[in-house]
């Protein structure tokens, strides 16, 4: 009976720890504190050196839980990644995820050698352990601090964070093997890397396609789609690891394949994985915190702090500058990407590998990684928002999205039912705007179900349900939040072929002789982008209007407030210039003649 009681006590303590982590996350979300730090501290307080006095040194269990949690985190990240958004940044992201990780480890190694009294191989292992960034930490902090990154910067960080973990894990395993065995060769390392990368990519793509086929053709009972996909992700991960492929790369690619194809129960799968990933992170962080010994940390904390600052202020920035040099990133974007290289659970998870295989100084790697993560989250984590705003790479996040209801419709994959409460200050209610690719289907008012015709006019407090493609459902959010005040157009952007978004299509038609329908003539240019753009407006978005192309040049309050006009090349349109524009044109002509252009 005593053994049964001990099991019950273990279950109770585990549940209490997880619940404490969940409740403490509310404080972290309120004050912007990194959640990882909170969960690690909960584990430390419960450990043998804290008030909890819980004895825990099971590295194997920690490694098992960490592997499953990291696989689910990467799969969930891939599932939410829209391939079109990262396609243009694949090259710089892959450079950062491979060469960047290697350079970071190489630059950190000399510092670790001299401050921790290690040999070169052991120092390089320290560098490899802390070289990769943590996607969950980066984007959770971006979300909680109310930021939305500029598209290219956000996509680069997203793709890098999702793909640098496999390379960091490979590098760590190779170094652990070298230290254990005592010899290796460059050809062996290269072959191992190619095998893991190629097999992992093949298994991930094939596995993702098979999961899509199974979801769309196997009649699973309602509610089992999400557990099936989650289990399939772990099967892909485990199968890849068994054949010595990169399971982490395979599961990330499988997530991208599944997330970018039409599947049944997509929304329930995403919701389920959100909860599973959240729970997995909490359990992993608490277990890692339990392994930390504050007394043991005292002997290495000085050197670990120096390694942390060398990593953040020297190694990561140099690696980013070198890797992004061939690409057209401005210096502000490079500095922000360098500063946003937060270290998180991956570093501590990698540090548990030497402990698992019993390397000498194994606890030193773990303690150094722990200190690096703490400093990174405290220093970089809390300064992320000020850095983003000061470097002009992010804009304050607009009002949080409305409460969206998404319902899959059996028998087809092209449309789903999306519902919103109608708010009195929303774009839909105030302007009557709705995208051309959505179709109002029913209205719920006072617990009665009505057709849009029966409910006309729609009133605040109604619930409106529309048919929309699943991949565009999120773009509907901006029509059902309170309209933000429009930002005044930047006067420096307004010129010969720049107009305010408040001008109507009818006014544009009179000036440039383009044809517009009578119903469209009353739409403003901002309205035109809202109605006919497939996604939320971003700078550079384009729409065709008869013979000209409209280009979004400035966004304010979630809407296009400055529009550029791209005129037909075979037509010369003469537009009156201001005196200042005339002077600028003459100066440009003089400079061109002097330069011989």
N, C-alpha and C positions, 0 to 999 in steps of 0.2 A: 504493500500500500504506500510505503514511503516513496518508492520510485514513481508511482502514479501521481502522488502529490507534487513531486519535484517537476514533473512534466506540466502539471496544471499551473504551478507557480511560474514556470518559464513562459507559458502561453500568456498568463496574466501580465507579467512584467514586459514581455514583448509588445503586447497590445497597448499597454500604458505608455511605453516609450514612443510608439508610432503615433498614438493620440496626442501626446505632448508635442511631438514634432509638428503635427498638423495644426494644432492650436497656436503654437508659437509662430507658425508661418503667417498667421494673421497679423501679428506685430511686424513681421518682416515686410509684408506687403504694404502695410500702412506707412512704415518709416523708410522703405527702400533698402532695408538690410538684405544682404545676400542670403537666400534660403539655405544654401549649402552650409554656410557658416553656422546657422542656427541648428541644423540637424547634427552637425559634427559636435557642437558644444553640448547638445543633449546627450549624445553618446559618451562624451568625456565625463560629464557629471554623473552618468550612471555607471561608469567604469570603476575598476578597483581603486583608483586614486581619487575618485570623487565621492560625494555623499552616498551614491547608490551602492558602492562596494560590490559591484557585480563582477565576478571573475569571468573573463572571456578572452581566450587566446586562440580560438579556432580559425586559423588562417585559411584552411581549406574551404570551410563554409563561407567565409567572407569572399574568397575568390569565386566560388560558385555563384553566390548571390550577385556579386559584382558583374560577372560575365553575363548573366541573364538580364540584369538591369541595364547594362550598357548596350546589349543587343536590342532590347526593347526601345531604349532611348533613340538609338540610331535608326531603327526601323520606323519609329514614329516621326522622326525628323524627315526621313525620305518620303514618307507617306504625305506629308504636308508640303513638300517641296514641289513647286510648279516648274517643270523643266524649262518652259520658255523664259522664265524669269532668271534662270542661272545659265542659260545657253551662252549668252554673250560674255560671261565671266568665267567660263570653264578653264581657259588657259591660265589666267592669273591665279585662280583658286587652286588648280592642280600644282602650280609652282609653289605656292605657299604650303600646300599640304604635304609635299615631298621634299623638295630642295629647302624650303623654309624650315621644316622640322629638323632636317639634317644640319643646316647652318646654325640653328638655335642651339642644338646639342653641342656642336663643335665649339661655338663661342663661349658657352657656359662651362664647358669642361675644364679649361685652365683655372678658372676661379675656384671651382670645386676642388681641384687638385691641391691648391695651395692653402685654402682655408680649412679644408677637412682632412688634410694629410692622407690623400688617397693616391693610388697609382693612376696611370693614364686611362687604362681600361675601366677602372671603377669610376673615375671622374666622368668619362663619357657616358657611363650608365646613368649617373645622376642627371646629366644633361638630357639624355633620352627620356627619362622618366617625367621630367617637367617640361618637355618641349612642345607638347600639343595643347591646343586651346580647348575649352569646354563649351560646346554649343548650348547646352541647357543653361549654363550660368550666364552666358552672354545675352541670349535673347530673353531670358526671364528678367534680367535686370533692365534691359531695354524696355520691356513691357511695363514693369512695375514703376519705372521712373518716368513714364509718360512720353516716350520718344517714338518717332517713326523715322528710321534711317532713310537716307536717299537711296533710290532703288539699286544703283550699282554697288554702293558700299555695303548695303544690307545683303544683297545677293552674294557678294564676294565672301563676306564673313560666314554666311549660311553654308555655302558650298565648301569653304575651307574647313570649318568646324566639323562638318559631317564626314569629310574624307581624310582628315589628317590623323584621326585616331588609329585607323588600320596601319598606317606607316609607322607611327610612334610605337604601337604594340609590336610590330615586326622588328623594329630596331632594338627595342628592349629585350625581346626574346633572343635575338641574335647575340647580343652582348652578354646576357645571362648564360647562354650556351657556351660562349667563348670563355667566360670566366670559370665555368664548371669544368669544361673539357680541357681547356688550356691551349687549344689550337683551332685554327680555322683558316680559310683562304678567301680572297676576294671573289674568286669564281664561284665558290660554294655559296657565299652570301648573295651574289647576284642571281644565281640559279634559284635559290630559295625565295628571293623576292619576286622574281618573275613567276614562279610557280604559284605562290600565294596570291599575287595580284591577278594573274590571268584566270586561274581556276576560280578564285573568288568572284571575279566579274562574270564569268560564264555561268556559274551556279546561281548567282544572284539574278541575272537576267532570265534564265530558264525557269528558276523557281518562281519569280514574280509572274511570269506569263502563265505558268501552271495554276497558280493561285487565282489569277483572273478568270481563267477558263473554268475552274471549279466553282468559283462564286457565281458565275453567270449561267452555268449549265447543270449544276447539281442542286436539286430541290431540298435545301436544308430547312429544317424547322425554324420558325420565327424565333429570333433571339440567339441562334447558334452561329450566325455569320461572323460576329466579332470574335468570339472565342476561337473559331476555326482559323481566322486570319492570324490571330496572335500566336496560336500553336504552330501554324505553318511557318511563321517567322522564326520561331525557335528551332523548328526542324531544319530549315535552311541554314541557320547558324550552326547548329550541332553537326549536321552533315558536312558542312564545309570544313569545320575544324578537324573532323575525323580524317578527311583526305588531305590534310595539311594545306588547305586553302584558307584565305582570310575570311573567316566567318563574319567579321564586323563589316568588311567591304561588301560581302555578299548580301547581308541583311539590309544594308543601307540602299544598295541598288534595287533590291527586291521591293523595298518600300517606294522608291521613285517609280518603278514600273507600275505597281498597283495603284498608286495615288494619281497617276496621269492617264489612267484608262477608265472608261465608264464601267462601273461594277454595281452589283446589287448591294443594298444596305451600306452604302459608303459612309453615310453620316453616323450610323450606329457604330460602325467599325472605328471611325475616328474618335467618337466620344468614349468608347470602351478603352481604346488604347491610351487616351489622355489619362483616364483614371488609373490604368495599369502602370503606365510610365511614372505617374506621380507617386504611386505607392512604392514602386520599385526603387525610385530615387531615395525616398525617405528611409526605407529599410537599409539600402546600401550605405547611406551616409551615417546612419546611426551605428551600424556595425563597424564601419571604419573609425568612427569616434571611440567606440569601445576598445579598439586595439591601441589607441594612443595612451602613452604613459607620460603625464606631465613631469614626473621626476626624471625620466630618461631623457626628456627633451632638453633639460637644463644643460646637459653636457655638450650638445651640438647646436644650440639655438643661435649662438653668435655667428658661426660659420654659415648656418642655414639662412640667416637674415642677409648676409653678404651675397650669397648665391641668388636669393630672391631679387635683390636690387640689381645685380648684374644681369639677370634674366630680363627684368622689366625695362631697364634703362639702357641696356647695351645690346644684348643678344637678340631679343625680339625686334627692336627697331632696325638693327643692321640687316637682319634676315629679310624683313619686309621691304626695306629700301632696295636691296639687291634683287629680290624676286620680282618686284613690281617695276623695276627700272625700264624693261622693254615695253611696258604698257602705259596707256595714256591716263594715268592717275595723277591728279595734282598733289602738291605737297601736303595740303590739309587732309585729303583723303588718306594718304600714306601714313601720316602721323596718327590719325584716329584708328586706322586698322592696326597699327603697331601697339597703340595703347589699349586696344580692346582685346588683346590676347589674354583673356582671363584664364587662370588655371583652376581646375575644379576636381570633380570626382575621378576623372580619368587618370590624373597624376597620382593620386593616392592608390587607385586600383592597380596601376602599373608598379608602384612601389611595393605592393603586396606579393608580386611574383618572386623577387629574391627571397622573401620570407618563406614562400611556399616550397621552394626548392632547397632551402637551407643554406644559402650563401653566407659566407662570413660577412660581417658588417651589414647584414640584411636590415636590421632595425634602424641603422643609420640612414639608409635610403628612404625608409618609410617616414622617419622623423623629419628629414630635410624636405621631402615632398609635402608633408603636412604643414610645415612652417611657410613654405612657398605659397601654398594654396591660401592660407590664412591671410598673409600679407597682400597677395594679389586681390583677394576679394575685398579686403578692407580699403586698400589704397586705390586700386583701379575700379573696383565695383562702385564705391560711393562717389567717385569723381567722373563716372561715365557720362552722366547727363550734362554737367558743366562743360566737359571736354567736347561733347558733340555739338553743343550750342556755340561754344567759342570758336570751334573750327568750321562751323556752318556746314556740317555734313548731315544734320538731322533737323527736323522741324518738330515742334510740340505736337503730340498726338491729339487728333481731334477727339470730340466726345466719344466715349465708348459706344460700340455698336448697339443697336436695339436688340431686344430679346427676339431672336429669330427662331422660328420653328421650321424644321425641314422634315418632310415626309416622303419616303420612297414610294413610287407607284408600281405595283407588281405588273409584270408583263412587258415592261419596256425600260430602257436605260437612258433615254434622251431627255426626259423631263422629270422634274420632281415638284412637289407642292411646297411652296415657301410662304410662311405666314408672318405678319407683323402687326403689332398694335399701331393704330393711326394716331399720331401725336399732333396737337394743334399748330406747332411751329415747324413741322416737317416739310421737306421739299415737296413731297407728294401732295400734302393737303394744301399748302400755300400756293403752289404753282400748277398742281395737277399733272406733274411730270412723272413718267414711267418709261423705262427702257423699251425700245422697239421689240426686243427679243423676249419680253415677258408678257404674260396674259392674265389679267385679273379673272379669277374663277369663282370665288365665293366670298361672302362677307358674313361675319358673325356679329350680331348686335343684340344685346339684351338676351343672350342665350338662344337667339333664333338664327337659323341658317338661311341666308338670302343670296340670290344671285346679284351680281354687280348692278344689273338694271333695276332690280327690286329695291336695292339699298341706295340708289342714287337720290340725293347726293351723299357721298361718304362723309361721315361725321367723326370728330375726335372721339376716341374710345372704342371705335369699331376695330375689329380684327379682319384684316384683308389677307386673303390667300391668293397667290399667283402661281402660274406654271412657269418654270424657268429651267434652263439647263443646269445640272448640278455644279459644273465648274464655274458658273457665273453667279451662283446664288449669293455669294458674299458681296458681289458688286451692287446688290440691291440695298444693302444696309444704308448707304448714304442718302437714299430717298426717304427714310423713315426715322432719321434722327433730327433733332432740332437744328434748323439752319443756323450755321455760324455766320457772324457778320462778315461781309465780303471785305477782303483786304484791298486797300486802294492800289490801283495799278502802279507799278514802278515806272515813274516818268522817264527813266533812262532806257526803258525797253520800248517806249512808244516812238515810232518813227514812220517812215513812208509806208511800210507794209506791216505795221503793228497796230491793232485796233483793240479797244476795250471790249471785254466780253459782254458788256451791257448793250452794245449795238445789236439791232435786230437783223435777221437775214434779209428782210425787205430793204433795209437801208444799204446793206452790202450789195444787193442785186442792182439797185439804182446806180451805184458808183461803178461797179465792175461788170455790169451787163451779164450777170449770171442768172440762170433760171431757177426759181424756187416755187414750190407749190403755195397756193394761197394760205393753206393751213400752217405751213412752215414759216411764212413771211413774218408772223408775229412772234416767233421764237427768237429769244436772244441767242447770241453765239454760245454763251454759257449753257443755256438750255439745250442747244443743239448737241453739245458734247455730252450732256447728261443723258439725253434720250438715245443717242445713236452710238455711243461708245460702249464697247463690250465690258469695260472694267472701270474702276474708279479712275478719274482723270489724273494723269501724271505729266510732268513736263516732257515735251517731245511727242505726245500722242497726236495722231493725225486723223482727219476725216476729210473725205472728198465732198465738195459742194460744186456740182456741175463741172466746170472746167478748171476750178482752182482747188487747192488743198489748204485746209485750215490746220494750223499747228499750234498746240497748246504751249504757250511761252511762259506763263506764270500762273501759279495756283494759289488761291487764297480762300480760306474758309471751306476747303474741300471742293472748290469749284474753279473752273478756268476763268480768270479775270483779264488775261491778256492773250490775244490770238494773233499769230503770225499768218500772213497770206503768202502762199507759194503760187505765183502766177504762171500761166503757160509760157514755155520758153520761146515759142514762135510769135508771141505777141509783145509789143512794147507798150507798156502802160505809162502814161505820163501823169505824175502826181505832183501837185504844187509843193514846193519845198519852202521851209521856213528860211529866214536869213541865216541862222546858225548852220542849218544843213547845207546851204549853198556854200558858205565859207569852208565848211569841212570838206565838201566835195572838191573845191578848188585847191585846197591844200593837198588833198590826196592826189589830184592830177599832177600838181607840181612835183610831189615826191616821186610819183611813178615815172615822170619824165627824167628826173635826176638819176633815179636808180636804173633807168634804161629798160623798164618793164614795158 
